[in-house]
Amino acid sequence: MLWLSFGGPEGPQDVMPFLENVTRGRGVPRERLAEVAEHYHHFGGVSPINELNRKAIAAVEAELRAQGVDMPVYFGNRNWTPYVEDAVRRMAADGVGRALVFPTSAYGGYSACRQYDEDIARAREVMGDGAPDLVKLRHFFDHPLFVECFADAVRVAWMRLPEHERGAARLVFTAHSIPDSADRAAGPPQDGGRLYSRQVAEAARLVARQCGVADYDVVWQSRSGPAHVPWLEPDIVDHIDTLHGAGATAVVVCPVGFVSDHLEVEWDLDNEAAEHAGELGMAFARALTPSGDARFARMVVELVREHLGGAPARKLSDFPRAGCTLNGAPCAAGCCEPAGAP
């Protein structure tokens, strides 16, 4: 199996080269990169994402062994070491002819799915003859274990609020914002687009239902584009203002769009959103993401077993299975085209 992720700097000297990799070809001003770099330097220039991935991989390897599955796990990133191209080279050198690929994103859309297809295709092209066939696993936003992890994390977060605030606290789900044009293009064209935001809304509904919460909000975070380009809204910080204006005194935030507590979760929620809530006198608690939960490793192995002997796909929604493709092919013609593509 290839564990395919985004990557992150592992020291202060890595921060700007990493950000240049992430934004290459997008025309992001240098001053904006410097601003984002400060977020990383706040944590010593080290993104938590690589270490979180290593821990999750170790848990998956242990779960595979416990279930009697002999399957080595390789680790490759898009934007920093270990790069996916190097991982695929190692796989080929080790004699791997076919592998499953677990992308660390539960959803569809260009950034959440199609870009991982591009990573797979690029790595195979760089490898050339002898590259293994790579089968990407499906979207898992509606897998029962994924939903259970978040539901339990929400319950734990709720209990961290002062007791007198718990009854009236507002549950707010967040996911990474994307340009509105990218969301319109998410999914096969015949399905009407907006697959990403629809899947996020469905995941939020499933988690809220398990928590017994009927009224909640879905908002967005971490936008990075020019102000004149419409992105999915409202932003979490703006929404906290709205909640405060409506009389809310406490908020529980669930980052349902993320699988691990990497920098955008720790900075945008634990720092910016939490501090803003505190300035307004609001109690704030954030649910943990699932990658450190043992059930997350079990979910990954369940996804693997769908390809080993045809184990049934466990899902809690009526959304069609999607995201599982071979060698970087898109799910369908025109599916999740990058914004602005013809």
C-alpha positions in Angstrom: 0.0 0.0 0.0 1.1 3.6 -0.7 0.1 6.1 1.9 -0.2 9.4 -0.1 -0.3 12.7 1.7 0.3 16.4 1.3 3.6 16.8 3.1 5.0 19.5 5.4 8.3 21.1 6.5 10.3 19.4 9.2 12.5 22.3 10.1 12.8 26.1 9.8 15.0 25.8 6.7 12.3 23.7 4.9 9.4 26.2 5.3 9.9 28.5 2.3 11.0 25.7 -0.1 7.9 23.8 1.0 5.5 26.7 0.4 7.1 27.3 -3.0 6.4 23.7 -3.9 2.8 24.1 -2.7 2.1 27.3 -4.7 4.2 26.7 -7.8 2.5 28.1 -10.9 -0.3 29.8 -8.9 1.2 33.3 -8.8 1.0 33.7 -5.0 2.9 36.8 -4.0 6.1 36.4 -2.0 4.7 38.5 0.9 1.8 36.1 1.2 4.2 33.1 1.4 6.1 35.0 4.2 2.9 35.5 6.1 2.0 31.8 5.9 5.6 30.9 6.8 5.1 32.6 10.1 2.4 30.1 11.0 4.9 27.3 10.6 7.6 29.2 12.5 5.2 29.6 15.4 5.6 25.8 15.7 9.3 25.8 15.3 9.2 25.4 11.5 7.8 21.9 11.8 4.4 20.9 10.5 2.9 18.1 12.5 1.6 16.3 9.4 4.5 14.0 8.6 4.8 12.7 12.2 1.0 12.2 12.4 1.2 10.3 9.1 4.0 8.1 10.4 2.0 7.3 13.6 -1.1 6.5 11.5 0.9 4.3 9.2 2.4 2.4 12.2 -1.2 1.8 13.5 -2.3 0.6 10.1 0.7 -1.7 9.8 -0.2 -3.2 13.2 -3.8 -3.6 12.3 -2.9 -5.3 9.0 -0.6 -7.8 11.0 -3.4 -8.4 13.5 -5.8 -9.3 10.7 -3.2 -11.6 9.1 -2.7 -9.3 6.0 0.9 -9.3 4.8 1.1 -5.8 3.1 4.0 -3.4 3.4 3.1 0.3 3.6 5.1 2.9 1.8 4.8 6.7 2.5 4.9 9.4 -0.2 4.0 13.1 -0.2 3.1 15.6 -2.9 5.0 18.6 -1.6 7.8 17.5 0.6 10.0 14.5 1.6 9.4 11.7 1.4 8.1 12.5 -2.1 5.6 10.2 -3.8 8.0 9.7 -6.8 10.7 8.3 -4.5 8.2 6.0 -2.8 7.1 4.6 -6.1 10.7 4.0 -7.1 11.3 2.1 -3.9 8.1 0.1 -4.5 9.3 -0.9 -8.0 12.8 -1.7 -6.7 11.2 -4.0 -4.1 9.3 -5.8 -6.8 5.9 -4.4 -6.1 3.7 -4.8 -9.2 0.4 -3.6 -7.9 -0.5 -1.5 -4.9 -3.4 0.1 -3.2 -3.2 3.9 -2.5 -4.7 5.5 0.6 -5.0 9.3 0.1 -5.3 11.2 3.3 -8.5 13.0 2.2 -12.0 11.6 2.7 -13.7 13.7 0.0 -14.1 14.4 -3.7 -13.1 17.5 -5.6 -10.0 18.7 -7.3 -7.8 19.3 -4.2 -9.3 16.5 -2.2 -9.3 13.8 -4.9 -8.3 14.6 -8.4 -4.9 16.1 -7.4 -4.1 12.8 -5.8 -4.8 11.1 -9.1 -2.4 13.6 -10.7 0.2 12.6 -8.1 -0.2 9.0 -8.9 0.1 9.6 -12.7 3.1 11.8 -12.3 4.9 9.3 -10.0 4.3 6.5 -12.5 5.5 8.7 -15.4 8.7 9.6 -13.6 9.3 5.9 -12.9 8.6 4.9 -16.4 8.8 1.2 -17.3 8.3 -1.0 -14.3 6.1 1.4 -12.4 3.5 -0.6 -10.3 -0.2 -0.3 -11.1 -1.7 2.0 -8.4 -5.3 1.6 -7.3 -6.6 4.5 -5.3 -9.0 3.7 -2.5 -12.5 5.3 -2.5 -13.8 8.3 -0.6 -14.5 7.4 3.0 -16.3 10.5 4.4 -19.4 8.3 5.1 -17.6 5.2 6.5 -19.2 4.2 9.8 -15.8 4.2 11.6 -14.9 7.6 10.3 -18.2 9.0 11.5 -17.9 7.3 14.9 -14.4 8.8 15.5 -15.7 12.3 15.0 -18.9 11.7 16.9 -17.0 10.5 20.0 -14.5 13.4 19.6 -17.4 15.9 19.6 -18.8 14.4 22.8 -15.4 14.7 24.4 -15.0 18.3 23.3 -18.4 19.1 24.6 -17.5 17.9 28.0 -14.4 20.2 28.0 -16.7 23.2 28.1 -17.7 24.7 31.4 -20.6 22.8 32.7 -23.0 25.8 32.7 -22.2 26.4 29.0 -22.8 22.9 27.6 -26.6 23.0 27.2 -26.6 26.0 24.9 -23.3 25.4 23.0 -23.5 25.5 19.2 -22.0 22.7 17.1 -20.0 24.0 14.1 -18.4 21.8 11.5 -15.4 23.1 9.4 -13.6 22.0 6.3 -11.0 23.6 4.1 -12.5 26.3 1.9 -11.9 26.1 -1.8 -12.7 28.5 -4.7 -16.4 28.4 -5.5 -15.5 27.6 -9.1 -13.7 24.5 -7.9 -16.7 23.4 -5.9 -19.0 23.9 -8.9 -16.6 21.7 -10.9 -16.4 19.0 -8.2 -17.8 15.6 -9.4 -18.8 14.2 -12.8 -20.4 17.0 -14.9 -23.6 15.1 -15.3 -24.1 15.1 -11.5 -24.3 18.9 -11.3 -21.1 19.6 -9.4 -20.5 20.7 -5.8 -19.6 17.1 -4.8 -17.1 18.4 -2.3 -19.4 20.7 -0.3 -22.2 18.1 -0.6 -20.1 15.4 0.9 -18.8 17.7 3.7 -22.4 18.5 4.5 -23.4 14.9 4.5 -20.5 14.0 6.8 -21.5 16.7 9.2 -25.1 15.5 9.1 -24.0 11.9 9.9 -21.8 13.0 12.8 -24.4 15.4 14.2 -27.0 12.6 14.1 -24.8 10.3 16.1 -24.3 13.0 18.6 -28.1 13.6 18.9 -27.7 17.2 17.6 -30.4 18.4 15.2 -29.3 22.0 14.7 -25.7 22.8 13.7 -23.7 24.8 11.2 -21.2 23.9 8.4 -18.6 26.6 7.7 -15.2 26.8 6.1 -11.6 27.7 7.0 -8.1 28.3 5.7 -8.9 30.1 2.5 -5.7 31.4 0.8 -6.8 33.0 -2.5 -7.1 36.6 -3.6 -9.9 38.5 -1.9 -11.7 39.1 -5.3 -12.0 35.4 -6.0 -15.2 33.9 -4.4 -14.4 30.9 -2.0 -16.8 28.8 0.0 -18.2 30.8 3.0 -18.7 31.7 5.8 -15.2 31.5 7.3 -15.1 30.1 10.9 -13.9 33.3 12.4 -16.6 35.4 10.7 -19.1 32.8 11.8 -18.1 33.1 15.4 -18.9 36.8 15.2 -22.3 35.8 13.8 -23.0 33.4 16.6 -21.9 35.9 19.2 -24.2 38.5 17.7 -27.0 36.0 18.0 -26.3 35.5 21.7 -24.3 32.3 21.6 -21.9 31.9 24.5 -20.2 28.7 23.6 -19.1 26.8 20.5 -17.9 23.2 19.8 -15.9 23.1 16.6 -15.5 19.8 14.6 -13.0 19.9 11.8 -14.8 17.2 9.8 -12.9 18.0 6.6 -9.6 16.9 8.0 -8.2 13.5 9.0 -5.4 14.8 11.3 -4.5 17.7 13.5 -2.0 19.3 11.1 -1.1 22.9 11.0 -4.2 24.3 9.4 -6.2 22.7 12.3 -3.8 23.8 15.0 -3.3 27.3 13.7 -6.6 28.3 12.2 -8.8 26.7 14.9 -6.7 26.3 18.0 -5.1 29.7 17.7 -7.1 32.1 15.5 -10.7 30.8 16.0 -10.2 29.9 19.7 -8.5 33.3 20.5 -11.3 35.2 18.7 -13.9 33.3 20.6 -12.1 34.1 23.8 -11.9 37.8 22.9 -15.7 37.7 22.6 -16.1 36.0 25.9 -17.3 32.7 24.3 -16.3 29.3 25.5 -14.6 27.2 22.8 -13.7 23.6 22.4 -12.4 21.7 19.4 -12.9 18.1 18.6 -9.9 16.0 17.7 -9.5 14.6 14.2 -9.5 10.8 13.8 -6.0 9.8 12.5 -4.9 8.9 16.1 -7.9 6.8 16.9 -7.6 3.0 16.6 -10.8 2.9 14.6 -9.2 5.0 11.9 -6.6 2.3 11.3 -9.4 -0.3 11.3 -11.3 1.7 8.7 -8.2 1.9 6.4 -7.9 -1.9 6.6 -11.6 -2.3 5.8 -11.0 -0.2 2.7 -8.1 -2.5 1.8 -10.3 -5.6 2.3 -12.8 -4.3 -0.2 -10.0 -5.1 -2.7 -8.9 -8.4 -1.1 -11.7 -10.9 -1.4 -14.5 -8.3 -2.1 -15.4 -7.3 1.5 -18.6 -5.2 1.3 -18.3 -1.4 1.3 -19.7 -0.1 4.5 -21.3 3.3 4.0 -23.8 5.4 5.9 -25.0 7.6 3.0 -26.6 7.2 -0.4 -23.8 8.9 -2.2 -22.3 6.6 -4.9 -18.9 5.1 -4.3 -16.3 7.3 -5.9 -12.6 8.0 -6.0 -11.4 4.5 -6.7 -9.4 4.6 -9.9 -6.4 3.0 -11.6 -3.1 4.7 -12.3 -4.3 8.2 -11.8 -7.3 8.1 -14.1 -10.2 10.5 -13.1 -13.4 8.9 -11.9 -15.1 10.0 -15.1 -14.5 12.3 -18.0 -14.4 15.9 -16.8 -14.6 14.9 -13.2 -13.2 17.5 -10.7 -11.4 19.5 -13.3 -9.1 22.1 -11.8 -10.7 25.6 -11.7 -10.3 27.3 -15.0 -9.6 24.2 -17.0 -11.4 23.9 -20.3 
